[in-house]
Amino acid sequence: MRQQGGSTHRLLTVIPARNESATVGEIVRRVRSVVGSEVLVVNDASTDDTSAQARLAGATVIDLPYCLGAWGAAQTGLRYAKRHRFRAALTLDADGQHHPEELPVLLDGWRRSGANVAIGTFPQRLSTAKRFAWRYFRLLTGIGVQDFTSGLRVYDGHAIRALASRKASLLDYQDLGVLMLLRKKGLSLHEVPTVMSPRRNGGSRVFSSWPMVVRYMLHTTVLCFAQFGWRWRAPVRAGARA
């Protein structure tokens, strides 16, 4: 399954995007220059010219007729990867937080680890609210990941098939729900330190205020037990087999 050396054969880069016309073209061009893979932009019902800018930059574009949210758009890309038999899928944000120049570092860390999924993390960017929430969820789930919300990830074929499933469509958040599903399937996670930048536009929807943080934590706790019948277990360091 693992690709050899620096080959990007059958690697798809998926970029979910909603109203990111100011940055998506630049991100696509940089990804194509650095990685050389096919780039798929999933346009999440944008009201600006995100779709046009992505196409001008050389990406394949799927235009969703209505907004599915971050996870719905990402899953659309993973289903495309499964349908077209890509061996791996790389995901990153369209807003400039993730540096395409860091993708070779992420891919190299993933290949060396032998894990099913690699997550690019930059813990220094985490707010106090996120640090509080992640400490709680590490204790609850036993998933020893430093940054649950990082959308900078590489999925191998096993992970693609798991996340393209109908069951994965029920997940409301791409972060913890996805990681729990992968863990339940027995797939392994590995974290790779990467550099990230602050958002150029807007802010976090989930962590915009403490009431929103509490709502997210309650909602996700219910998800842990209702969707997965989760039981507390000691935290497992990312990179270890589940």
N, C-alpha and C positions, 0 to 999 in steps of 0.2 A: 504494500500500500504506500509506503513512504517513497517520496521522490528522491532521486539521487542528486547530490551536489546542489547547484543553484537552479535546477530546472523548474520552470513554472508550467510544464505540460499538464493540461487538464486542471489548472487552478482557475477558479472564478473569483473575482473580487466583486462583492456585493455592497452597494452604497445606498441605504435607505435615505430618502430626502423628501422633506416637505418645506416648501417656500425657502429654498436655499440657492436661489439663482445667483446671489452675490459670490458664492464660494464653490458651488458644485463643479463648474467647468475647470477651475484651477485644480481642484482635488483630482478629478478624473485625469487630467493631463499629467499630473505628477505621478499618479499611480501607474499609468501606462509607461511612463519614462523609467520609473524605478523598478517595477515588478515585471512589466511586460505581459501581464495576463489579460484575458478578456475582462472588461469592466461592465457590470450590469448596474444601472441606476434604477431603483424602484421608486418612482415618483408617486408619493402618497397623497394624491389628489391636491397638488399644489395649486394655488391661485395666482402664482407668478409664472415666469418663464423658465422654471427649473428644468423642465423636460427639454426645451429647445437648447438651453445652454449645455446640458449633458450630452445631447446628440452632437452638437457642434464640436465638443471636445473628444468625440470618438467613442462614446459609450453606447451600448445597447440599452434601451429604455423600456421599462414596463410602466404604463400609465394606469394607476388604479383609479376606478371610477368614483370611489368614495374613500374617506380617510380610514385606514385600518390601524393607525398608530405605529409606534416604533417597532414593536414585535411583529405585528401583522405584515408590515413592509419587509422586514428582515426574513420572515418565514417565506414570503413570496419568492424572495431571491434564492432561498435554500431549496424550495420546490423546483425552481428553474434549474438549479445545479443538479438535483437528483434526476430530473427528466432528461437532461442533456448529458448525463453520465460524467460529470466532473468528479475528479478524485478528491478534491478538497475545495472548500470555500473560505474566503477571507472576508470579514466584514469590518467596515469602519464608517464613521460618521461623515456627513457632508458639510458640517459647519466649521471645519478647520481645527477642531480640537485635536484630532489625530494627525500626526505628521506622516505622510506617505513615505518619507525617507527612513522611517523607523520600521517599515514593513519587512525588509530583509532581516532585521534583528529578530522580529517576532517569528518569522518563518524558520529561521535557523534554530531558534530556541525550541520551537515545536518539533522540528525534525530530530534534534538531538535528544529530546526528552522521550520520544516514543509515545507520547500521550495522544489521546483522541482529540483533545481540545487544548489550545493554548490561548491564554488571555493576556493581552497587553495591559499592564497596570502602572499607575503613577500615583501611589498613595498620598503624595504631598499635596495633591489637588483636592483631597477630601475635606469637606466642611466639618464643623463640629457635629452637625446633625447627622451627616452620613457616617462619621466615625462611631457615633452612639448606636445608630441603627445596625451597622455591620457587626459591631461587637455582640449585640443581642442575637442576630441571626447566625453568627458563627457558633454561638452556644446552643441555639435551638436546633440547627441542622447538622452540625458537625462538619460543614464545608469550610475548609480553612483558606478561603479566598480573601484577599485584602480589599478588593474593589469589585463588588457584585454588579455594579452598573456599567462597567466598561464594555462598550460595544466593539472594541478592537479585539477581534478574535479570529482564530483559525479553527475550522471544523474538518475532521476527516470524513471519509465516506460513511462510517458507522454513525457518527454524530449527525451528519446530514440526513440520513434516513430516519433517525429517531426524531429529529426536530421538524421534518417535513410531514410527520404523521398528523392524523386528525386530532389525536389527543393533545398534541402540542398546540393546536389552534385555540384551546381553551385557556391558555395562559394569558393573564392580563398584563404581566410585566415581563420584559425580555430578560431581566436580570436573574433574580433568585429562582423564579419558577423554572426557567430554562436549565439552570444549574442543578436544581433538584431532580428534574426529569433525567438529565444526563447521568447523574449519580445513581438514580434508581435503575437505570439501564446497565449499570456496571462500567460506565465509561470513565476514563481518567482525565483529570484536569491538570494543567501546568501553567504557572504564571511566569511571564517574562517582563522584566522591568523595561519600560519605555518612557519616552518623553512625550508629554502632552501640553497643550496650551489651553488657556481659559476660552470659554465660548466667545465667539466674535459678536454674536447677536443673541438676545434673549437670555433666559436662565432656566434652571431646572424646574420642570412642572411639579415633580413629586416633592422636592425639597425646598420649595419656595417659602415655607413658613413652618413653625413647629406644629400647628394643628394639622397641616398636610403630612408632616412626618409621622405623627401619631396615627393618622388615618391609614397611611401606607403600611405602617407596622402591623396594625390590627388586621387589615385586609390580607396582607401577606402571611401572617400567622395562621389565619383561617385557611388560606391556600395550602399551607404546609400540611395541615391535618386533613382537610376535606379532599384535596386532590390526590394526596400521596400517602395518607395514613401515616404521617411522619412520626417517628419516635426519637426522642433525644438520644444522641450518641456523641461520644467524645470527638472534638474537632480533628479532622484529618487534613494534614498539610497538602495544599495544592501540589500536584505532581506525583502524589502517591496513588496507588490503585485503590479504587473505591471498594 
